[in-house]
Amino acid sequence: MFSKVLLATDLSLASDRVVEYMKTLRAVGCREVVLTYAIYVKHLVGLSEALKDEAKPKLDTQKAALEAEGFEVSVETPVGVPGVEITRMALDMGCKAII
């Protein structure tokens, strides 16, 4: 049913909890997760790369937690308006749900 999902994270403690509960989706056939952190930097050229570098350790931790539950995980860090980028990523990558 939900073989591939996009999991949007904001790197917060609440997002960590969502990562923990992802294991419950394995029961409905979820096998692949696109972990996505959308970066929005209006009028601040060059800041997006610094924010990606800053987010990397936390994204790596969340990715490792998902992989430990048996998921195949890819990490994406698009730059743009989060709602737009998350939707675009889900459609482009063939995700069946956005979490």
C-alpha positions as CSV (number, residue, x, y, z in Angstrom):
1,M,0.0,0.0,0.0
2,F,2.6,2.5,1.1
3,S,5.8,0.9,-0.2
4,K,7.6,4.3,-0.5
5,V,6.9,7.4,1.6
6,L,8.4,10.8,2.0
7,L,9.2,11.7,5.6
8,A,9.5,15.5,6.0
9,T,11.7,16.4,9.0
10,D,12.4,19.8,10.6
11,L,15.2,18.1,12.7
12,S,13.2,18.7,16.0
13,L,12.6,16.4,18.9
14,A,9.1,15.9,17.5
15,S,10.5,14.8,14.2
16,D,12.7,12.3,16.1
17,R,9.5,10.8,17.6
18,V,8.0,10.5,14.1
19,V,11.1,8.6,13.0
20,E,10.7,6.2,16.0
21,Y,7.1,5.5,15.0
22,M,7.9,4.8,11.4
23,K,8.4,1.2,12.2
24,T,4.6,0.8,12.5
25,L,4.4,1.5,8.7
26,R,6.3,-1.7,7.9
27,A,3.1,-3.6,8.8
28,V,1.4,-1.9,5.8
29,G,4.2,-2.6,3.4
30,C,6.4,0.5,3.7
31,R,10.0,-0.4,2.7
32,E,11.5,2.8,1.4
33,V,11.7,6.3,3.0
34,V,12.8,9.5,1.4
35,L,13.9,11.6,4.4
36,T,13.5,15.2,3.4
37,Y,14.6,18.5,5.0
38,A,13.5,21.4,3.0
39,I,15.6,24.5,3.3
40,Y,14.0,27.9,2.9
41,V,16.3,30.9,2.7
42,K,14.6,33.9,1.2
43,H,17.0,36.6,-0.2
44,L,20.1,35.0,1.5
45,V,22.1,33.6,-1.4
46,G,24.7,31.1,-0.3
47,L,23.2,30.3,3.1
48,S,21.5,27.2,1.9
49,E,24.8,25.3,1.7
50,A,25.7,26.3,5.3
51,L,22.3,25.1,6.5
52,K,22.7,21.8,4.6
53,D,26.1,21.3,6.3
54,E,24.6,22.1,9.7
55,A,21.7,19.7,9.2
56,K,23.8,16.8,8.0
57,P,24.7,15.2,11.4
58,K,21.0,15.2,12.5
59,L,19.9,13.9,9.1
60,D,22.5,11.1,9.4
61,T,21.2,10.2,12.8
62,Q,17.6,10.0,11.6
63,K,18.6,8.0,8.5
64,A,20.5,5.5,10.7
65,A,17.5,5.1,13.0
66,L,15.3,4.3,9.9
67,E,17.8,2.0,8.4
68,A,18.0,0.1,11.8
69,E,14.3,-0.6,11.4
70,G,15.0,-2.1,8.0
71,F,14.0,0.7,5.7
72,E,15.9,1.7,2.5
73,V,16.5,5.4,3.1
74,S,17.6,8.3,0.8
75,V,18.1,11.8,2.1
76,E,17.1,14.9,0.1
77,T,17.6,18.6,1.1
78,P,15.8,20.7,-1.5
79,V,16.0,24.5,-1.3
80,G,12.7,26.4,-1.6
81,V,9.4,26.9,0.0
82,P,9.0,23.7,2.2
83,G,5.3,22.9,1.2
84,V,6.1,23.2,-2.5
85,E,9.4,21.3,-2.3
86,I,8.0,18.5,-0.2
87,T,5.1,18.0,-2.6
88,R,7.4,18.2,-5.6
89,M,9.8,15.7,-4.1
90,A,7.1,13.2,-3.3
91,L,5.6,13.4,-6.8
92,D,9.0,13.2,-8.5
93,M,10.2,10.3,-6.4
94,G,7.0,8.3,-6.6
95,C,6.1,8.4,-2.9
96,K,2.7,7.1,-2.0
97,A,2.4,9.2,1.2
98,I,3.9,12.3,2.9
99,I,4.5,12.0,6.6
